[in-house]
Amino acid sequence: MFPRDDLTREKWVRFVRRHRAKWQPLVLCSVHFELSDFERRLDLNFGQGSSFKTKRWLKKDAVPTKDCVQQ
């Protein structure tokens, strides 16, 4: 999901609009971020068959930097 912070959100929008001028913010694929932009968090499931595992979460201040457009 797009960040709520206006400054970070604008950086995301500028990144994408370099190649898609009319693009409107909805979602952005994780491939546009470095591995260091993510953190692991514990995800607990206390329902039937309780389990826990770690999930990858994007850091709040992460800004997309990896371009995937082929020229």
DSSP file (Angstrom, degrees, kcal/mol; ACC not computed):
  #  RESIDUE AA STRUCTURE BP1 BP2  ACC     N-H-->O    O-->H-N    N-H-->O    O-->H-N    TCO  KAPPA ALPHA  PHI   PSI    X-CA   Y-CA   Z-CA
    1    1 A M              0   0    0      0, 0.0    26,-0.1     0, 0.0     3,-0.1   0.000 360.0 360.0 360.0 155.4    0.0    0.0    0.0
    2    2 A F        -     0   0    0     24,-0.5     7,-0.1     1,-0.1     6,-0.0  -0.470 360.0-101.0 -75.2 145.6    1.1    3.6   -0.5
    3    3 A P        -     0   0    0      0, 0.0    -1,-0.1     0, 0.0     9,-0.0  -0.295  15.6-143.4 -66.2 149.2    2.4    5.5    2.4
    4    4 A R  S    S+     0   0    0     -3,-0.1     2,-0.3     4,-0.0    -2,-0.0   0.757  75.7  99.1 -81.3 -27.1    0.2    7.9    4.3
    5    5 A D  S  > S-     0   0    0      1,-0.1     4,-2.7    55,-0.1     5,-0.2  -0.470  72.3-143.0 -64.2 123.1    3.1   10.3    4.8
    6    6 A D  H  > S+     0   0    0     -2,-0.3     4,-2.3     1,-0.2     5,-0.2   0.868  95.3  50.3 -59.7 -41.4    2.8   13.0    2.1
    7    7 A L  H  > S+     0   0    0      2,-0.2     4,-1.6     1,-0.2    -1,-0.2   0.938 114.8  42.0 -65.8 -47.4    6.5   13.4    1.5
    8    8 A T  H  > S+     0   0    0      1,-0.2     4,-1.9     2,-0.2    -2,-0.2   0.902 113.1  54.3 -65.7 -41.2    7.2    9.7    1.1
    9    9 A R  H  X S+     0   0    0     -4,-2.7     4,-2.3     1,-0.2    -2,-0.2   0.909 106.4  51.7 -59.5 -43.6    4.1    9.3   -1.0
   10   10 A E  H  X S+     0   0    0     -4,-2.3     4,-2.6     1,-0.2    -1,-0.2   0.866 106.5  54.2 -63.5 -36.6    5.2   12.0   -3.4
   11   11 A K  H  X S+     0   0    0     -4,-1.6     4,-1.9     2,-0.2    -1,-0.2   0.899 108.9  49.0 -63.4 -40.1    8.6   10.3   -3.8
   12   12 A W  H  X S+     0   0    0     -4,-1.9     4,-2.0     2,-0.2    -2,-0.2   0.937 111.6  48.7 -62.7 -47.0    6.8    7.1   -4.8
   13   13 A V  H  X S+     0   0    0     -4,-2.3     4,-2.6     1,-0.2    -2,-0.2   0.925 110.8  50.0 -62.0 -46.0    4.6    8.9   -7.3
   14   14 A R  H  X S+     0   0    0     -4,-2.6     4,-0.6     1,-0.2    -1,-0.2   0.881 107.7  55.8 -60.5 -38.1    7.5   10.8   -8.9
   15   15 A F  H >< S+     0   0    0     -4,-1.9     3,-0.8     1,-0.2     4,-0.3   0.941 113.3  39.0 -59.3 -49.5    9.4    7.5   -9.2
   16   16 A V  H >X S+     0   0    0     -4,-2.0     3,-1.8     1,-0.2     4,-1.5   0.884 107.9  62.0 -71.6 -39.1    6.6    5.8  -11.2
   17   17 A R  H 3< S+     0   0    0     -4,-2.6    -1,-0.2     1,-0.3    -2,-0.2   0.552  81.3  82.6 -70.1  -5.0    5.7    8.9  -13.3
   18   18 A R  T << S+     0   0    0     -3,-0.8    -1,-0.3    -4,-0.6     3,-0.2   0.836 114.2  16.5 -62.3 -30.1    9.2    8.9  -14.8
   19   19 A H  T <4 S+     0   0    0     -3,-1.8     2,-0.4    -4,-0.3    -2,-0.2   0.566 134.0  43.8-117.0 -16.7    7.9    6.3  -17.2
   20   20 A R    ><  -     0   0    0     -4,-1.5     3,-1.8     1,-0.1    -1,-0.2  -0.756  63.6-176.5-133.8  85.6    4.1    6.6  -16.8
   21   21 A A  T 3  S+     0   0    0     -2,-0.4    -1,-0.1     1,-0.3    -4,-0.1   0.769  82.8  42.2 -58.2 -32.3    3.1   10.2  -16.8
   22   22 A K  T 3  S+     0   0    0      2,-0.1    -1,-0.3    -5,-0.0    -5,-0.1   0.285  82.8 135.5-100.4  10.6   -0.6    9.7  -16.1
   23   23 A W    <   -     0   0    0     -3,-1.8    -6,-0.1   -10,-0.1    -3,-0.1  -0.321  41.3-152.1 -64.1 138.2   -0.2    7.0  -13.5
   24   24 A Q        -     0   0    0     -2,-0.0     2,-0.2    -7,-0.0    -2,-0.1  -0.922  28.2 -99.3-112.8 138.5   -2.4    7.2  -10.4
   25   25 A P        +     0   0    0      0, 0.0     3,-0.1     0, 0.0   -12,-0.0  -0.346  68.6 123.1 -62.1 123.0   -1.3    5.8   -7.0
   26   26 A L  S    S-     0   0    0      1,-0.4   -24,-0.5    -2,-0.2     2,-0.3   0.315  74.9 -19.3-134.8 -74.3   -2.8    2.4   -6.2
   27   27 A V        -     0   0    0    -26,-0.1    -1,-0.4   -25,-0.0     2,-0.4  -0.931  50.2-152.6-137.9 161.6   -0.2   -0.2   -5.6
   28   28 A L        -     0   0    0     -2,-0.3   -16,-0.0    -3,-0.1     2,-0.0  -0.992  26.7-115.2-139.8 131.0    3.4   -0.7   -6.4
   29   29 A C    >   -     0   0    0     -2,-0.4     3,-1.6     1,-0.1     4,-0.1  -0.296  20.0-125.5 -66.3 144.8    5.1   -4.1   -6.8
   30   30 A S  G >  S+     0   0    0      1,-0.3     3,-1.8     2,-0.1    -1,-0.1   0.662 100.6  81.1 -66.1 -16.3    7.8   -5.0   -4.2
   31   31 A V  G 3  S+     0   0    0      1,-0.3    -1,-0.3    33,-0.0    -2,-0.0   0.705  81.6  65.9 -63.9 -18.2   10.3   -5.6   -7.0
   32   32 A H  G <  S+     0   0    0     -3,-1.6    34,-2.3    33,-0.1    33,-2.2   0.416  94.2  74.8 -83.0   1.8   10.9   -1.8   -7.1
   33   33 A F  S <  S-     0   0    0     -3,-1.8     2,-0.1    31,-0.2     5,-0.0  -0.838  81.9-116.2-116.9 152.4   12.4   -1.9   -3.6
   34   34 A E    >   -     0   0    0     -2,-0.3     3,-1.8     1,-0.1     4,-0.2  -0.454  30.9-113.6 -77.3 156.5   15.8   -3.1   -2.3
   35   35 A L  G >  S+     0   0    0      1,-0.3     3,-1.6     2,-0.2    -1,-0.1   0.839 117.7  63.2 -59.4 -31.7   15.9   -6.0    0.2
   36   36 A S  G 3  S+     0   0    0      1,-0.3    -1,-0.3     3,-0.0    23,-0.0   0.606  88.5  70.4 -70.7  -9.8   17.1   -3.5    2.8
   37   37 A D  G <  S+     0   0    0     -3,-1.8    22,-3.1    21,-0.0     2,-0.3   0.505  93.9  71.1 -81.1  -4.7   13.8   -1.6    2.5
   38   38 A F  E <   -A   58   0A   0     -3,-1.6     2,-0.3    20,-0.2    20,-0.2  -0.762  61.1-164.0-113.0 157.0   12.0   -4.6    4.2
   39   39 A E  E     -A   57   0A   0     18,-2.7    18,-3.1    -2,-0.3     2,-0.4  -0.958  22.7-119.1-133.2 155.4   12.0   -5.9    7.7
   40   40 A R  E     -A   56   0A   0     -2,-0.3     2,-0.4    16,-0.2    16,-0.2  -0.798  30.5-175.0 -95.3 134.3   10.8   -9.2    9.1
   41   41 A R  E     -A   55   0A   0     14,-2.7    14,-3.0    -2,-0.4     2,-0.4  -0.958  29.3-109.4-128.3 149.1    8.0   -9.3   11.6
   42   42 A L  E     -A   54   0A   0     -2,-0.4     2,-0.6    12,-0.2    12,-0.3  -0.609  27.0-159.1 -76.7 131.1    6.5  -12.1   13.5
   43   43 A D  E     -A   53   0A   0     10,-4.0    10,-1.9    -2,-0.4     2,-0.4  -0.946   9.3-162.5-114.7 110.5    3.0  -13.1   12.4
   44   44 A L  E     -A   52   0A   0     -2,-0.6     2,-0.5     8,-0.2     8,-0.2  -0.767   8.9-167.9 -97.8 137.4    1.1  -15.0   15.1
   45   45 A N  E     +A   51   0A   0      6,-3.0     6,-2.1    -2,-0.4    -2,-0.0  -0.946   8.9 175.9-124.4 107.9   -2.0  -17.1   14.3
   46   46 A F        +     0   0    0     -2,-0.5     4,-0.2     4,-0.2     3,-0.1   0.264  48.4 103.4 -97.1  12.4   -3.9  -18.1   17.5
   47   47 A G  S >  S-     0   0    0      1,-0.2     3,-0.6     2,-0.2     2,-0.1   0.095  91.1 -40.7 -75.4-164.6   -6.8  -19.8   15.7
   48   48 A Q  T 3  S+     0   0    0      1,-0.3    -1,-0.2     2,-0.1     3,-0.0  -0.406 136.5  20.8 -62.0 133.4   -7.3  -23.5   15.3
   49   49 A G  T 3  S-     0   0    0     -3,-0.1    -1,-0.3    -2,-0.1    -2,-0.2   0.934  98.9-141.9  70.1  47.5   -3.9  -25.1   14.5
   50   50 A S    <   +     0   0    0     -3,-0.6     2,-0.3    -4,-0.2    -4,-0.2   0.039  31.3 165.0 -43.9 143.1   -2.1  -22.1   16.0
   51   51 A S  E     -A   45   0A   0     -6,-2.1    -6,-3.0     2,-0.0     2,-0.3  -0.965  23.7-154.2-153.0 166.8    1.1  -21.2   14.2
   52   52 A F  E     +A   44   0A   0     -2,-0.3     2,-0.3    -8,-0.2    -8,-0.2  -0.990  19.6 156.5-146.3 147.6    3.6  -18.4   13.9
   53   53 A K  E     -A   43   0A   0    -10,-1.9   -10,-4.0    -2,-0.3     2,-0.4  -0.936  40.0 -98.1-154.9 172.2    5.9  -17.3   11.1
   54   54 A T  E     -A   42   0A   0     -2,-0.3     2,-0.3   -12,-0.3   -12,-0.2  -0.802  31.6-162.4-101.8 146.3    7.7  -14.3    9.9
   55   55 A K  E     -A   41   0A   0    -14,-3.0   -14,-2.7    -2,-0.4     2,-0.5  -0.901  22.1-115.9-123.3 154.3    6.4  -12.0    7.2
   56   56 A R  E     -A   40   0A   0     -2,-0.3     2,-0.4   -16,-0.2   -16,-0.2  -0.795  33.8-174.4 -92.3 127.1    8.2   -9.4    5.2
   57   57 A W  E     -A   39   0A   0    -18,-3.1   -18,-2.7    -2,-0.5     2,-0.3  -0.954  26.4-118.3-122.4 140.6    7.0   -5.8    5.7
   58   58 A L  E     -A   38   0A   0     -2,-0.4   -20,-0.2   -20,-0.2   -21,-0.0  -0.604  35.9-113.9 -75.5 132.8    8.1   -2.6    3.9
   59   59 A K    >   -     0   0    0    -22,-3.1     3,-1.7    -2,-0.3    -1,-0.1  -0.360  23.1-119.0 -66.0 148.0    9.7   -0.1    6.1
   60   60 A K  T 3  S+     0   0    0      1,-0.3   -55,-0.1    -3,-0.0    -1,-0.1   0.803 112.1  45.3 -61.3 -31.7    7.7    3.1    6.6
   61   61 A D  T 3  S+     0   0    0      2,-0.1    -1,-0.3   -24,-0.0     2,-0.1   0.317  83.8 129.6 -96.3   9.4   10.4    5.4    5.1
   62   62 A A    <   -     0   0    0     -3,-1.7    -4,-0.0   -25,-0.2   -29,-0.0  -0.375  37.5-167.2 -67.5 140.3   11.2    3.1    2.1
   63   63 A V        -     0   0    0     -2,-0.1   -54,-0.1   -52,-0.1    -2,-0.1  -0.994  28.0-108.0-128.0 134.1   11.2    4.7   -1.3
   64   64 A P        +     0   0    0      0, 0.0   -31,-0.2     0, 0.0     3,-0.1  -0.361  45.4 157.9 -63.8 138.5   11.2    2.7   -4.6
   65   65 A T        +     0   0    0    -33,-2.2     2,-0.7     1,-0.1   -32,-0.2   0.488  41.1  94.5-134.2 -16.5   14.6    2.9   -6.4
   66   66 A K        -     0   0    0    -34,-2.3     2,-0.4     2,-0.0    -1,-0.1  -0.745  59.1-153.7 -93.4 118.2   14.7   -0.2   -8.7
   67   67 A D        -     0   0    0     -2,-0.7   -51,-0.0     1,-0.1   -52,-0.0  -0.722  15.6-179.6 -89.9 135.6   13.6    0.5  -12.3
   68   68 A C        +     0   0    0     -2,-0.4     2,-0.4     2,-0.1    -1,-0.1   0.269  41.0 120.6-117.4   9.1   12.1   -2.4  -14.2
   69   69 A V        -     0   0    0      2,-0.0     2,-0.4     1,-0.0    -2,-0.1  -0.622  55.6-141.9 -79.1 127.5   11.4   -0.7  -17.5
   70   70 A Q              0   0    0     -2,-0.4    -2,-0.1     1,-0.1    -1,-0.0  -0.752 360.0 360.0 -89.9 134.6   13.2   -2.2  -20.4
   71   71 A Q              0   0    0     -2,-0.4    -1,-0.1     0, 0.0    -2,-0.0   0.407 360.0 360.0-110.1 360.0   14.5    0.3  -23.0
